[in-house]
């Protein structure tokens, strides 16, 4: 007699906000226990967290149950900078890896900016997200709220990407010169060496990406490049050994060289997308002159508090959002409006952090600091807009999930068809 083992029980820590007494605890526990798949629910009023056990825990269903009971589940937004993305299939793999992390409600990856935005329960560790991305074969680094103010990433150098093109040029030149009656075909061993340097030296990243995809049970654009170029190189070696004159070393080398060049150009363009945000964030001054008990004190802007009174001297930048208490001047607010004409400021007028003070001395009261300032909100909105995906992009991601396996499957069927039809291996592989 054999028995089927039951699946391992899943556990989840769910933060709950709004509880005030033991009656609230019982309401939440009853609501969570009623969700299908939950075997046990234990709520701790002191920590504001619910410990759940069950065979299959549906996070959206659990959140909905808590909200129907009249409470809230705190959610945080975490952002990651990703390394190693090469195509839409990579986007799908990373999103699935992030979605499997306990406590993650949704994950959206943008290939153009190489960033991920994750909606997760409060308390979810960003390190757990990074570990999930690493397990999928990619790199991940957390992005803080003030990431736009940090030193910009250095774009990749263009010169190293031109080396594979230079090595591939002698392989392509004979085909271009033949119509003009010039025959400059290189010896086969020279072709093999040049193509091998490009393919196995500069093209290592494609093999690494294909290996990670294979381990994850999926396929990416790296898989197609690695398979296609290796097949061309291997077929050329086989034809060379048979003494055949028609070799395909140039195909393997040129494909790798052009794709590498495209990757570098893409990375350079991506590195420049955040330049405007970094320049905008850099307009905020590092320090502010604060009046405390009648004494002027120079303090870092990060230590300003709502209600502080600051002195803004002529020609200095306003340290934070607020309103004018004393003084008259003009302020250059082109960082927000684009209008270069200074705006008159008098007592009671609002001022924007980062704006340039004109000719007068102003005494202002701080009204918003840090992430709540106008400048920070603008930067955050632009970053979220960059991370968002249009409907057509989401459709492309779904198509990419089956594109690579479909292409590989069709290629295998094509080769098998040519071989069954009696064609040679060269004809089968080339076509």
C-alpha positions in Angstrom: 0.0 0.0 0.0 1.4 3.3 -1.0 0.4 6.8 0.0 0.9 10.0 -1.8 2.9 12.5 0.3 1.2 15.7 1.0 2.8 18.8 -0.4 5.0 20.8 2.0 3.2 23.4 4.0 3.8 27.0 2.9 4.4 29.8 5.5 3.9 33.5 5.1 4.3 36.6 7.3 1.6 39.1 6.5 1.8 42.7 8.0 -1.5 44.1 9.1 -2.2 47.7 10.0 -5.1 49.3 11.8 -5.5 46.7 14.7 -6.1 48.2 18.1 -7.4 45.4 20.4 -7.9 41.7 20.8 -11.2 41.9 19.0 -9.4 43.1 15.9 -7.0 40.2 16.2 -9.9 37.7 16.2 -11.5 39.4 13.2 -8.3 39.2 11.2 -7.7 35.6 12.2 -11.3 34.6 11.2 -10.9 36.5 7.9 -7.6 34.8 7.0 -8.7 31.3 8.1 -11.7 31.6 5.7 -9.4 32.0 2.7 -9.1 28.6 0.8 -5.7 26.9 1.5 -5.1 28.5 4.9 -4.7 25.9 7.6 -3.6 28.1 10.5 -3.6 31.9 11.0 -2.0 33.5 14.1 -2.1 37.3 14.5 0.2 39.2 16.9 -1.2 42.5 18.0 2.2 43.8 19.3 4.1 43.2 16.1 1.2 43.8 13.7 1.9 40.7 11.8 -0.1 37.6 10.9 1.7 34.2 10.6 0.0 31.9 8.1 0.4 28.2 7.3 -1.2 26.3 4.5 -0.8 24.1 1.4 -1.4 26.9 -1.1 -1.4 30.6 0.1 -2.9 33.0 -2.3 -1.4 36.4 -1.5 -4.0 38.5 -3.4 -6.8 36.6 -1.7 -5.2 37.1 1.7 -4.8 40.8 1.2 -8.4 41.1 0.0 -9.6 39.2 3.0 -7.8 41.5 5.4 -9.2 44.6 3.6 -12.7 43.2 3.7 -12.3 42.8 7.4 -11.6 46.6 7.7 -7.8 46.6 8.0 -4.9 47.3 5.7 -1.9 45.4 4.5 1.1 47.9 4.2 2.8 47.7 0.8 6.3 49.0 -0.1 7.8 49.7 -3.5 11.3 48.4 -4.0 13.4 49.2 -7.1 16.4 47.1 -8.4 19.0 47.9 -11.0 19.6 44.7 -13.1 22.6 43.4 -15.0 22.7 40.9 -17.8 19.3 41.5 -19.5 19.5 40.9 -23.2 16.0 40.4 -24.5 12.3 40.3 -23.6 12.7 36.6 -22.6 15.1 37.7 -19.9 12.5 40.2 -18.7 9.9 37.4 -18.3 12.4 35.2 -16.4 13.3 37.9 -13.9 9.6 38.9 -13.3 8.7 35.3 -12.6 11.7 34.9 -10.3 10.7 38.0 -8.3 7.0 37.0 -8.2 8.0 33.7 -6.5 9.5 35.6 -3.5 7.1 35.3 -0.6 5.4 38.7 0.0 5.8 40.0 -3.5 2.5 41.3 -5.0 3.7 42.3 -8.4 7.0 42.8 -10.3 7.6 44.8 -13.5 10.9 44.8 -15.3 11.8 47.4 -17.9 14.4 46.2 -20.5 15.2 49.7 -21.7 16.2 51.0 -18.3 17.4 47.7 -16.9 15.4 48.3 -13.8 12.7 46.3 -11.8 9.9 47.8 -9.7 8.5 45.4 -7.1 5.3 45.9 -5.1 5.9 43.9 -1.9 4.5 43.6 1.6 6.1 45.7 4.2 9.1 43.9 5.7 10.1 42.0 2.5 13.9 42.1 2.4 15.4 43.6 -0.7 18.2 41.1 -0.3 15.7 38.3 -0.8 14.8 39.9 -4.1 18.4 40.2 -5.1 19.0 36.5 -4.3 16.0 35.5 -6.5 17.4 37.5 -9.4 20.8 36.0 -8.9 19.4 32.5 -8.9 17.8 33.3 -12.2 21.3 34.1 -13.6 21.3 37.9 -13.5 22.7 40.6 -11.2 20.7 43.0 -9.1 21.5 46.0 -6.9 18.9 48.0 -4.8 18.1 51.5 -5.9 17.6 54.0 -3.0 15.3 57.0 -3.0 18.2 59.3 -3.8 19.6 57.2 -6.5 19.3 60.0 -9.0 21.7 62.1 -7.0 24.4 59.4 -7.0 27.3 59.4 -9.4 26.1 58.3 -12.8 27.2 54.8 -14.0 30.0 54.9 -16.5 28.8 54.0 -20.0 30.8 51.2 -21.6 33.7 52.2 -23.9 33.0 52.0 -27.6 36.6 51.2 -28.6 36.7 47.6 -27.2 33.4 46.8 -29.1 35.1 47.8 -32.3 37.8 45.1 -31.9 35.5 42.2 -32.9 34.5 44.2 -36.0 38.2 44.7 -36.9 38.9 41.0 -36.5 35.8 40.1 -38.6 36.6 42.5 -41.4 39.2 40.2 -43.1 36.6 37.4 -43.1 34.0 39.6 -44.8 36.3 41.5 -47.2 36.8 38.6 -49.7 33.0 38.4 -50.3 32.8 42.2 -50.9 35.8 42.3 -53.2 34.9 39.2 -55.3 32.4 41.1 -57.6 35.3 43.5 -58.5 37.5 40.6 -59.6 39.7 40.7 -56.4 40.3 37.3 -54.8 41.7 37.8 -51.2 40.4 34.6 -49.5 42.4 33.9 -46.3 43.7 30.5 -45.5 41.3 28.4 -43.6 43.4 28.3 -40.4 43.5 32.1 -40.3 39.8 32.2 -40.7 39.4 29.7 -37.9 41.7 31.7 -35.6 40.1 35.1 -36.2 36.5 33.7 -35.8 37.5 31.7 -32.7 38.9 34.8 -31.0 35.7 36.7 -31.7 33.3 33.8 -30.9 35.0 32.3 -27.8 36.8 35.4 -26.5 34.5 38.4 -27.0 31.4 36.3 -27.3 31.7 34.6 -23.9 28.8 36.5 -22.5 26.4 34.8 -24.9 27.5 31.4 -23.7 27.2 32.4 -20.1 23.7 33.7 -20.7 22.7 30.6 -22.6 24.0 28.4 -19.8 22.0 30.3 -17.2 18.9 30.1 -19.3 19.4 26.4 -19.8 19.8 25.8 -16.1 16.6 27.8 -15.5 14.8 25.6 -18.1 14.1 28.5 -20.5 15.6 30.2 -23.6 16.8 33.7 -24.3 18.3 35.6 -27.3 21.7 34.5 -25.9 20.5 30.9 -26.6 19.8 31.6 -30.2 23.1 33.5 -30.7 25.2 30.8 -29.0 23.5 28.0 -31.0 23.6 29.7 -34.4 27.2 30.9 -34.2 28.5 27.7 -32.7 26.7 25.7 -35.4 28.3 27.9 -38.1 31.8 27.6 -36.6 31.5 23.8 -36.0 30.2 23.2 -39.6 33.1 25.2 -41.0 35.6 23.1 -39.0 33.9 19.9 -40.4 34.0 21.2 -44.0 37.6 22.3 -43.6 38.6 18.9 -42.4 36.9 17.4 -45.5 38.8 19.8 -47.8 35.7 21.8 -48.8 36.3 25.4 -50.0 33.1 27.0 -48.8 33.4 27.9 -45.1 31.2 29.9 -42.8 33.6 31.3 -40.2 32.7 34.8 -41.2 29.0 34.3 -40.4 29.8 33.3 -36.8 32.2 36.2 -36.3 30.1 38.9 -37.9 27.0 37.9 -35.9 28.8 38.1 -32.6 30.6 41.4 -33.5 27.4 43.2 -34.6 25.4 42.0 -31.6 28.2 43.1 -29.3 28.3 46.5 -30.9 24.5 46.8 -30.6 24.7 45.9 -26.9 27.4 48.6 -26.2 25.4 51.2 -28.1 22.3 50.3 -26.2 24.1 50.4 -22.8 25.5 53.8 -23.7 22.1 55.2 -24.6 20.6 53.7 -21.4 23.4 55.3 -19.3 22.3 58.7 -20.7 18.6 58.3 -19.9 19.1 59.3 -16.3 21.4 62.3 -16.9 18.6 64.8 -16.8 17.3 63.4 -13.5 20.8 63.4 -12.0 21.3 67.0 -13.1 17.9 68.0 -11.6 18.6 66.3 -8.3 22.1 67.9 -8.2 20.4 71.3 -8.0 19.6 70.7 -4.3 22.3 72.3 -2.1 24.2 70.1 0.3 23.9 72.4 3.3 21.4 75.0 4.7 21.8 78.0 7.1 19.3 77.4 9.9 18.3 79.9 12.6 18.0 78.1 15.9 17.5 80.2 19.0 18.7 83.2 17.1 22.0 81.5 16.1 22.9 80.8 12.4 23.9 77.1 12.1 25.1 75.4 8.9 23.5 71.9 8.8 23.2 69.3 6.1 20.0 69.5 4.1 19.2 65.9 5.0 18.8 67.0 8.6 16.3 69.8 8.0 12.9 69.4 9.6 9.5 70.8 8.8 9.2 74.1 10.6 12.9 75.0 10.6 13.7 78.6 9.7 16.4 79.1 7.1 18.3 82.1 5.8 18.9 82.2 2.0 21.5 84.7 1.0 21.6 86.3 -2.5 22.9 84.0 -5.1 22.3 80.9 -3.0 20.0 78.0 -3.8 16.9 77.6 -1.6 17.5 74.4 0.5 13.9 73.1 0.8 10.3 73.8 -0.1 8.6 76.3 2.1 7.3 79.9 2.3 8.9 83.3 2.8 8.7 84.7 6.3 10.8 87.8 5.7 12.5 89.6 2.9 11.9 90.3 -0.8 13.8 88.9 -3.8 13.4 87.1 -7.1 13.9 83.4 -7.6 14.9 81.5 -10.7 12.5 78.5 -10.8 13.4 77.4 -14.3 14.2 73.9 -12.9 10.4 73.4 -12.6 8.8 75.7 -15.1 11.5 76.1 -17.7 10.9 79.8 -17.6 14.2 81.7 -17.2 12.5 85.0 -16.0 12.9 85.3 -12.2 9.7 85.2 -10.1 9.2 87.9 -7.4 9.1 86.6 -3.9 7.6 88.4 -0.9 6.4 87.3 2.6 3.8 84.5 2.3 4.9 83.3 -1.1 5.9 79.7 -1.7 9.4 78.8 -2.7 10.8 75.6 -4.2 13.9 73.8 -3.0 16.7 74.0 -5.6 15.5 77.4 -7.0 18.2 80.1 -7.2 17.7 83.1 -5.0 18.2 86.5 -6.6 19.3 89.8 -5.1 17.6 89.8 -1.7 18.0 88.0 1.7 15.2 85.7 2.4 14.1 84.0 5.7 11.9 81.0 4.9 10.1 78.4 6.8 10.6 74.8 5.7 7.4 73.1 4.6 8.6 69.8 3.0 11.8 67.9 3.1 13.4 64.8 1.6 11.1 62.6 -0.5 8.1 65.0 0.0 9.8 67.9 -1.7 8.6 69.0 -5.2 11.9 68.1 -6.7 12.0 64.6 -5.2 8.4 64.0 -6.3 9.2 65.0 -9.9 12.2 62.7 -10.0 10.1 59.9 -8.6 7.3 60.4 -11.1 9.8 60.4 -14.0 11.5 57.3 -12.8 8.2 55.5 -12.4 7.2 56.5 -15.9 10.4 55.1 -17.2 9.8 51.8 -15.3 6.2 51.5 -16.5 5.5 49.3 -19.6 3.1 50.1 -22.3 0.4 47.4 -23.2 2.3 46.6 -26.4 5.5 46.0 -24.5 3.7 43.7 -22.1 2.4 41.8 -25.1 5.9 41.6 -26.5 7.1 40.1 -23.2 4.5 37.4 -23.4 5.4 36.6 -27.0 9.1 36.4 -26.1 8.4 33.8 -23.5 7.6 31.3 -26.3 9.6 32.8 -29.1 13.0 31.2 -28.4 11.7 27.7 -27.8 9.6 28.0 -30.9 12.6 29.1 -33.0 14.8 26.3 -31.7 12.0 23.7 -32.2 11.5 24.8 -35.8 15.2 24.8 -36.5 15.5 21.2 -35.2 12.5 20.1 -37.3 14.0 21.8 -40.4 17.3 20.0 -40.0 15.6 16.7 -39.4 13.4 17.3 -42.5 16.4 18.0 -44.8 18.2 14.9 -43.5 15.2 12.7 -44.0 14.8 14.1 -47.5 18.3 12.8 -48.3 20.2 16.2 -48.2 23.7 16.4 -46.7 24.5 17.8 -43.3 25.8 21.1 -44.8 22.5 21.7 -46.7 20.5 20.8 -43.6 22.4 23.2 -41.3 22.7 26.1 -43.8 19.0 26.0 -44.7 
